């Protein structure tokens, strides 16, 4: 039975399994599973804690200076880790930037998923989107105000443009207009509003912003209904 367990787990956690098999009574399978579980959780938490420290240090530095001026040494010092730890997880600061952007935008997208259709519905998820912006104000303010990070704005535009394009109604008031022009007009307007709201320390609540933007979308027939 122990051999079967070893075969099942060897591909991903070989070192941990070998250690456990040689230090645990082979008849106590429950103890084996428990120890493997505990060891895995500890390692995962350390990695997550280290990455969180690196992310927070990186975002803090971005809020203070231009991205191009930031060095790996500064990130390591701020995160209280060594350079090797950063290079173990990321190729360079550009890779760290992209991973940081991808993680936040992925989380933002996750709050926009329509449970009924299983797809992203950005337009009908404005309140949770604005709430996510509020909860992560430091990150978004740093990304939008730092001129050395055009990639973030580009990623945001790509997400919003794709969603508006799928939901813009080309009948009635929009009839006769170019769909691509309407899509980009609304997408750039939306990103501009987000940028204004975040950089100006969110003068209105997420609820107020969601209601106002939803009204503007409806007035411009950006809605499947």
N, C-alpha and C positions, 0 to 999 in steps of 0.2 A: 504493500500500500504506500509505503514511504517512497518507493521508486517511482510510482505513478505520479505522486505529487511533484517529485523532482522534475520529471519529464514535462509536466504541464507548465511549470513555472520557469524553467531554465532559460528560456529565450529572453525574458525581460528582467528577471531578478536573480540570476544565477548565483552571484556572490552571497546574497542574503540567504538563499535556500541552502547552500552548502554549509554556511555557518550554523544555521538552525539544525540541520540534519545531524551534524556532529556534536551538537551541544544539547540535544533534547531527546528524551526517551521516545523511541520510534513508535511505541504503542499509544502515545498520548497525542493523537492527531489534532484534537481541539487546541491543545497547547501550541502545536506547530503553527496552525492557521492564525492563532491569536498573536503570536510573536511576529510572524511575517506581517500581519496587518499593522501592528504597533510600529515596527521598524519602517514600513512604507510611509505611514503617516508622518513620522518624525522627519524623514528625509524630504517629503513633499513640502512640509511646513517651513523647513529651513530654506528651501529653494524659493518658495513664494515670498518669504520674509526678506530674503536677499534682493529679489527682483523688485519688490515694493520699495525697498530702501533706495535702490538705484533709480527707479522711476521718479520717486519723490525728490531726490537730489537733483536729477536732471531737470525736472519741471521747475524746481526752485531756481536753478541757474538760468533757465530760459526766461524767467520772469524778471531777471536782473540784468541780463546782457544779451547781445546778439548771439544767435546760435553758432555762427562761424567762429566766434571768439572762445567758445567753451572747449575745454580740453578734457581728455579722459582722466588726467590726474585730478582735476577739479571735481569731477563727478565722483571719483573714488574717495577723495578726502571728505566730501560732503556726505556720502553714503556710508562712510566708515568701513570701506572694504578696500582690498588692494586692486591694482590694475588688472592682475591676472584673472580675478573673479569676473570683472566686467567683460574681458575678452573671452572668457569661457562661455558666456551667455550671448554675447553680441560681437559681430565682426568689427565694428567701429561705431563712432557716435551717430553716423548716418543710419546704420542698421538699428541702433537703439531708438532713434527718432521714429523710424518707420514702424517698429514694433509698438512703440508707445501710441502712435496715431492709430494703428490698426486695432489695438486693444480697446481704446476708448470709442472708436467709431463702431466696432463690433458690438460693444455693450449698448451703444445708442440704438443701433439697428435692432438689437434684441428686444427693446421695449416697444418697437414698432410692428412686431410680427402679429398679424391677425390670426388668432387661434382657430378661427373657423375655416379660413382658406389656407393657412400655413405659409403665407407669404408676407413680405414687408409692405405695410400700409402706412407710409410716413404721414400722409395728409390727415388721416383720421386718428393719428396718435400724437397730436401736437402737445397735449398737456403733459404726458409722460416724457416727451422729448424735452420740453422746456424745463421740467423738473430735473431731468438728468443734467442739463446744462447748469442749472442752479447748484446742484450737488457737487459738480466738478468745475466750478467757476474758475479756480486758479489755473487748471489745465487749459481750458478753452480760451481764457483771457490771454494766457501766455502764447498759445498757438496763433491766435488772431492778431495780436499786437506785435509779434516778432517778425520783422520784415525778412528775416533769413529763412522763413519756413513757408514758402508758397505751396508746398506739397499738401499741407493740411487743408487749405482752402480749396484746392483742386479736388481732393478726395470728397470733401463735403459737397461741392458742386456736382460731382458725378453722381452721388447718392440721390440728392434732391432732384436733379434734372431727370434722372431715370424714372423716379416716382411720379413727378408732375406730368411727364410725357405720357405715362400710362393712364392718367386720370383726367387729363384736360378734355373738356367737351367742345367739339368743334362746330356745334350747331348754334343757332340763335345769334347772340352777340359776337361770337367768335367766327361765325361763318364768313368766309372770304379772306380770312387772315391766314398767315403762314403758321402752321402748327409748331415748327421748330423755333420760330421767332418768339411765339407766345411762351413756349416752354422755357427758353433761355431767359426771357424777360422776367418771368415769375421766379425762376430759380435764383437768378442774381439778386432780385429784389428781396427774396426770403433770406438769403445768406447775408445781405446787407443789413436787414433788420436784426438778425441774430447778432451780427458783429456789433452793431450800435448798442444793443441791449446789454451784451456782456461787457464790452469795454467801458460802458458808462455805469458799471456796477449795478446793473439790473434795477432800474428805477421803477419797474412795474413787476407785479407778481407773475409767476408762471401761468396761473389761471387767466389773468388778464391778457397776457400776451397770446396765449393759445386761442382765446375767444376772438381777439382782434384779427389775428392772422387767419383763423378759420373763416371769419367773415369776409376778408379780402380774397381768399381763395374761392369762396362760393360766388362772390360778386364777379370774379373773372372766370367762372365756370370750370374751376379745377376741382372736380368731384365727380365720381361715377354716378351719383344720384342727381 
